[in-house]
């Protein structure tokens, strides 16, 4: 869902967008203060502080859709030699395209009340749209008074709510109304769950017993358009578009009146800090369309209401009275909700109840208490495990038996200490822990390891980048290790090729002195990890030698991909929900649960992901990658002066409030500076309907996290008719509004109190502001009387807001003379509720109290696999066995390692095995395949391939004969670059200049034409330049990317053809001559900055 910001987007497509955007902002502000901002860099801060909003009456586009427009252009041409001038005129007719019968995907940001939920009858349903211009993109009323044109505008959208009996068509009506429709409308016709019917405009026009405003919208051009249509009873439609006099009697005009709906749409510009959905941007601008009908007032049981966002375009062109029983309106969005009887649960009650459910993520206390009450050792142990957040799960062993195991996800109710083991795992089996008291295996970390491997296998881009990164580390580390081992043997052991050839006769007798240089060699093993870490840290740097921190350019694009993927997993992105919450009872409805993040579980997840590509058993390359990742976490981005933020705590909020207000604003206490030094929330998402996840890096209850505040978002507030509403009266509190500065407003001690006295109207009160029913004593309409309601609000504010002393002159707090939709929206807002929860000293969170620890990886020792042959031996016997250079290494503190290929002494093979060894069984011939070897010193990304040629237009060669200047086409194609990660900064074509020479062929003697120009690929500029080298002159044609950064990803380039205008090609005497031209590509990769190639230009002399 795109969020309109009114400017440059700050969204980052990452689950860590909150921390990355915060770091980018802090770094930008520091650069700005130090004067280090580049020419293409800018730092933009929201004009609104967190929690603030700006309300506008409307945002109208420059041109409305619907009418036809024309552009007239007049050009006068004068010449110095003639007195007369030439006048040219042109006209272009056009129309503006905008949604009409359906809305684009993502147009609806939210609705209230949410679909399927319940709400009080006072509440007016509303729709929040992501496009602030959408309600005014079409003309709602062509007769808007000019004096209101700059303050209000009638939208083409309106929200109507209907009870089921108002829209439900009988079976007889459905059968008779759609008899003349086409076969595109499926028969028998059925209404949807919101009582709409989907059909084309052509079928709508063929429907009988109804009228529609669509017939006034040039239906000949929109016959094939399809939409949802509702059929409103003509009597109800008349009431919705009529005026009411002072005695609340309906006054039916000659045509429908849409002017009251100018007060029911407005625009809200908000700061999105602390919001789960809109928080992807710093600023969000939304349009809001309100309904004007309250829910049923006298229902004794919950009543279902259908809400429709309808188009009222063309309504004013209709005529009253309506001659048919129904009016068809186009419904652009619809949903249903339930209107509760009076005095049932509401938002403040739900918030208050939620604050009493604060706890940690574990099974309910009743379950644990029942186990402890049994007073036996096994039950007590299981209760202890459940208290630590474990669940009992079905487990199948490697041999296939079904059993039970203990499992706990990464979210724990207690702080888990680090494990004593620190080595990597090759299978995850060694991460299982046996609970000896109950004989049940704990598979938590083993499951995390397997999940990490599975997630990595499912991400093709990450797997490919990891393989290339591993190859780069292994190739470079082996080369450096071999050089060090050879140099350790003797200072002059590293010899040149000439010295080696001189000593060939005596070399054979000294071959046994060459140290082992294989990966399994003890000498290599001692230093390989050190060299691998050095190379991994080099790849994890940026070209300027600093560490790559996701805010600068990387040395290796593969490291960039791997780092992003690993950090996303440390934020638990992509982890399935049943791994996070092992039992639904841990998170009950209407509950708030805190947790700590088990770093051991995250370590196992990362270790499993990085285990891909391990073909050696021992895996120091994995440990080297982890060392580089730890450097990134410990150092953090430059200019940020803090470690990289990694989540260690968090909470789940499961409540209907999350569904009602998806952007429920979360704020941590105490309030920090703006911008804060650290991002308050590291991850904030709605992971499923009604469940919010927040991750933090601070301990709940600590000095920097004393509490939480949940607040209704500014653009998802409730709108209500009044403070009190029933069948007998409406009670309205006029809220204070100000047109003065905030500093002056804060001086008013009564700013949060409503104006007195309250306004109370009964159904028979004269000049009412609410219409109960079409007849006295009924409540079938329940609509706002506009503009009467807005005028009463304005009058009350003008008379009762009072003044303040501005020097010696009393000045009004409120000074305005026009009722607007923005002012009316502030009045219709229901009170904004917030829930503040104190965390300090809360006994429910004592299990989470722990000193902060670094969130770096701890499984840093390479995995150990016993070699198939003892150290220092060879797979083939030697006629002159030599003693090993040193004794075999002793086992480390993890104990001896036994080979996986040995069997116990008492092993006897079974009959099913011996059966395959009988003399009558033919052996299966197999062919030994050579193992793939890592050769070369290729970088993680390969060079692309360039194909170049020079031709005359329409030919496949350069044709000469008359030796006249001609246009030369340089065709340059790029291939084998789909997966290349190089970034091209320049591509040069080098042409040697000179006269015709039988030995040195040159394309041209000189060039003085108008220059080159690009053909199709306008991503480049081509610039000519003369170059002098060694007495020769060259024409250098430089292709430069048209980019602010000066570079372009080569995988985005397919061709770079250009034309060299009016070039005089040398006329060679032979019929065919080949001229060699050189090319040079320049890249940002410091290890491989250039790529040089050449090609031949085929010159054909047509006269020879």
PyMOL commands that set and color helices and strands:
alter all, ss='L'
color gray80, all
select helices_A, chain A and resi 17-34+134-136+146-148+164-167+171-177+201-206+213-216+219-221+234-240+259-263+278-280+315-317+347-355+365-372+377-387+429-431+444-457+460-489+497-502+504-513+522-539+557-570+577-580+584-586+599-610+620-635+656-660+714-716+742-745+788-800+821-828+843-848+911-917+1050-1052
alter helices_A, ss='H'
color red, helices_A
select strands_A, chain A and resi 53-56+68-77+86-95+108-112+118-119+123-124+126-129+157-163+197-200+210-212+226-233+243-244+250-251+265-271+283-290+303-311+326-339+358-360+391-396+402-407+411-412+433-435+440-442+591-597+649-654+665-669+683-688+691-696+707-711+719-720+724-725+729-732+759-762+770-771+783-784+803-806+809-812+834-838+945-952+958-960+966-975+983-993+1011-1014+1020-1029+1032-1041+1048-1049+1058-1063+1072-1083+1090-1101
alter strands_A, ss='S'
color yellow, strands_A
deselect
rebuild
show_as cartoon
